[in-house]
Each structure stands twice: as C-alpha cells, then as structure tokens.
Amino acid sequence: MPSPPLVPDLEPLDLAHLARMTLGDAGLEREVLALFVAQADSLMAILAALPDDAAALAHTLKGSARAIGAFGVADAVVELEAALRRGDDAALALLTLGCAVDAAREAIGVRLART
C-alpha cells in the first residue's frame, strides 16, 4: 500500500469535487464558479469591517466554498470563526482568509478561461 504524500494537496480548487457537484455539466460549473467569485468578493468586502454578524457571513462563505471544492477557503473560514467565537483579534484570520479567497479566485479564473 503506497504511503500518503508528505505534502498535502494544496490546490485552491478540487476539480474532481467540483465535477461531482456540477454533474460534469460545464455550463453549470461556469455558473457556480462565477457565483462563488461574486459572493466571495461581496462577503470579503463586508467582513473587512468585522461587523457583528461576521461569524454568520463567514459561515455562508464556508458553505459556498465547500460546495465548489475551495477547501482552503473553507479551512480559513473555520479559523476565522474560531477567532470570532473566542473573542480574539481576528485580523490575522481575516488576512489568511483573504489570501485563500485570492488563490481560489485565481484558480477559478484559470478554469473559466479554459472552458
């Protein structure tokens, strides 16, 4: 039995998961990716101010990210939610989330350019 890789897969977008979620429909894939980018941009702009409902907004982003296979974004949201729950300074978690969203957005741009 082969050993698991020493370095985990760090791709910002799990294309196999995305294909399963969109049933292999390229048009649906393009639509959900475009919707994710728009939603992520909107939510990140709102989250920048860390409003009182930041945890709920972040949770929305986490669900959308998991749906398309942007698991790095979802993992970063988990960290942001934890910081908010503890009452910690969430600036670093928000910065990390922003980087994850940027990486996903770039991968989505590449994907959309191919289809």
N, C-alpha and C positions, 0 to 999 in steps of 0.2 A: 504494500500500500504506500503510495507516494506521500511524502511529508507536505504539510501545508506550506505555502510560501512564507518566507521570513518577513517580507514586507507586504502588508495588506494591499489589496487593490484600492488605489486612491483616485480612481476615475471619478470625476464630478457627476457623471450621469451613467447609471446602469442601463445600458441599451437593451439587454435581454429582458430586464424587468419592464422597461418602457414598452417593448414589443408585446409582452404578455398583457399589459394593462390596456393597450390600444388594439389588441387582437390582430396585430400585424397590419393594421389599416394606416397607410402613410398619411392620408388626409387627416385622420383623427389625431395621429401623432403630431403633425404640424400644428393643429388647432390647440391641443392641450399644452404643447410646449410654449406657444405664443401666449396663451392664457397665463401660464405659470410665470413667464417673464414679466408680464404686465402686473400681475398680482404681487410678485416679489418686489418689484420696483415701488409699487404703491405702499406696501406694508413696511418696507425698509425706510421709506421717507417718513412715515408716521412713527415708526419705532425709534428713529433717531432722537426724538424728544423724550423717549421713555415715558409715555403717558400712563395714566393709572390703569388702563386696560392693556398694557403691553403684553402681559402673560397670555391673555386671550388672543391677541393679534398674532403673537409668536406661535401659539398653538395652531392657528389656522394655517400659517406658513408651513409648519411642520407636516401637517396632513397633506398639503398640496405637494410638498417636496417628496414625501414618501410615495405618493401616488405615481409620480413620474420617474422615480428611481434616483432622485437627487439626495442620496442618503447622507452625504457630507453636510448638506444644508440642514437636514432633519437632526443630525447629531449636534450641530452647532446650536440649533434651537433648544435642544434638551439642556445644554449648558446655560443658555440664557434664561430659560425657565427656572432652572435650579438657583441661579444667582438672584433672580427676582423673588423667588419663594423665600430664600434665606435673608433677603433684605440687604444683600451685598451690593457693592458698586458693580453695576452691570456693564460698564463701559468696555472692558476687555472682551466680555462675551459678545457684546454687540459688534465690536470690531471683527472678531472671529467669524461671526455670522455674516457680516458684510463681505468678507473675503470668500467664504463658501458660496454665497449667492453670486458673487462676481465670477467665480470659477464655473459654476453651473450655467450662468448666462453665456459665458464664452463657449462652453461645450454645446449649448443649445444653438448658438449662432452658427457654429461649425456644422452641426447636424442639419439645421434648416437650410443652409447653403447647399448641402448635398442632395436634399430631397426636392 
